[in-house]
Amino acid sequence: MDICFAIFIDIHRFLIYNNVMVDIPIRITQKVLIIEDDQDLAKMYKNHLEGVGCQVLHVDDGRKGFETAKAEKPDVILLDLRLPGMYGIDVLKLLKGDPDTKKIVVFVLTNMLYPDERENIKDLGAVDIFIKAETTPGKISDLIKQYFAK
């Protein structure tokens, strides 16, 4: 038996026997597709999400984003709205209208949201909408954890 595993088992038995509760950080194992044309922002989210255990894919174009979602079947998509190739709302419409991608969890991240867009985006099937300047990678990873802990 591996020594590390044996130590883990001994610690686990001790904690159970002594009725000790330990908050062990949960790693996220979902596959995440980031559809974002801002390379620096995408890299920041990618690095953070990989650090908490996600497999992360990134594309910088709306049309490529939809094609990648169909091919890779991610669990979560972080979708920008203002994208080259295809506008984010059109990507969302395609994702939610396609039987292969309609169940993918989509969080919209944008810097600019027109007044009528929020309701439209939610009606199209996005789980939630976040303003980039008000959102951190940690907040997004927490939301992913909460969503998949259900």
N, C-alpha and C positions, 0 to 999 in steps of 0.2 A: 504494500500500500504506500502511496506517495506520502511523504512526511507532512507536506502542507495540508493535504486532505485529512490526515489523521489529526493534526492540530485543530483544524476547522471542526471536525466531529467532536473532539473533546471540549472545545469552547462551546459548541452548540448544546451539548449535553449539560454542561455546567449552567448555561443560561436557562435552559428549560427547568432543570432541577431546582434552581434558586429563584424561579419565576421572575427573571429579569427580562425586561422589554428593551430591545435595542433598535434604534432607528437606522436601518441599513439603507443607504441610498439606492434607489431603483434605477437601473439603466434602461434606457429606451432602446428598443431593437427594431423600430419601424424603418422602412425604406421611405426616404423623403426626397421629393423632387422640388428643387427651387427653380422657379421660372422668373428670372430677374435679370435685367440688362445692366444694372449697376454692379460692376465686377467686384468692387471693394465690399459693398454690402453683402453680396452673395458669398464672398469668401469668408466674411465674418460669421454669417449664419452657418455656413458649411463647416467651418472649424469648430464652432461651438457644438453643433449637433453631432458631429463625428466624435467629439470628446465625451458625449453622454451615451454613445453606443449606436447611434443611427448610421445607416448606410445612406449616403447623400449623393444625389445626382444634381447637376446644374446645367441649365441651358439658358441662353440669353435672348431668346426669340420666341414669340408666341406660337408660331406655327410649329417650330421644333419642339416646343413644350408639349403640345398636344400629341405629336408623333411619339415623343419619348414616353409620355404617360401611357399611351396605347401599348407600346412595346415592353415597357418595364413594369407596369402595374404597381406604382408606388402606393404606400398606405396613406401618405399625406402629400399634399402639394401646397407650397407657399407660392402664391401667384401675385405678381405685380400687375397693375392695370395698364400702365403706359409702356407698351412694349413694341419693338420693331417686329415686323412680320405679320403680326395679328394682335389686335387690341385684346387686353386681358378679359374683358366681358365676353368677347366672342370665343375666346379659349374656354371660358367657364361654360358657355352655352354648349359648345361641342362636347366637353367632358361630361356634362350632366345629361346630354342627349344621346350618348353612346352607351349601349349596354355593357361594354367592356370597361368603361371608366366611370360610370355614373355613381358608383358607391365609394369612390375615392374621397377622402376627407380633404376639403379645400379651405385654406385660410388665405384671405386676401390681405396683402401688405401693399400699401400705397402711400404716396406723399400728398396726393391730391384727390379729393373726393367731391364730386359735384353733389348738390343737395338731394337730388332724386336718385342718385346711384346706390346709396346704402340699402334702401328697401328693394331695389331691383336686384342687387347682388345677392341679398339674402333669399329673395324669391327664386332666384336661379339655382340655389342650392349650396352656396358657400356657408360654412359653419359660422365664421365670424370675419370681421373686417378690422384691420388695425392700421393706424397711421404710423409709418416707419419711424418718424422722429420721436414718437411716444412709446415705442416698443423695443424691448431688448431681446437678444437671442435666448436669454434665460427665461423670459416670460413665454416665449413660443415653445421652448422645450417643456416647460411646466404644463402648458395647455395640451400639448401632445400626450404627456403622461396622464393627465386627468381624463382626457378623451378616451384613451385606450384602457384605462383602469376600470371603466364602467362594466 
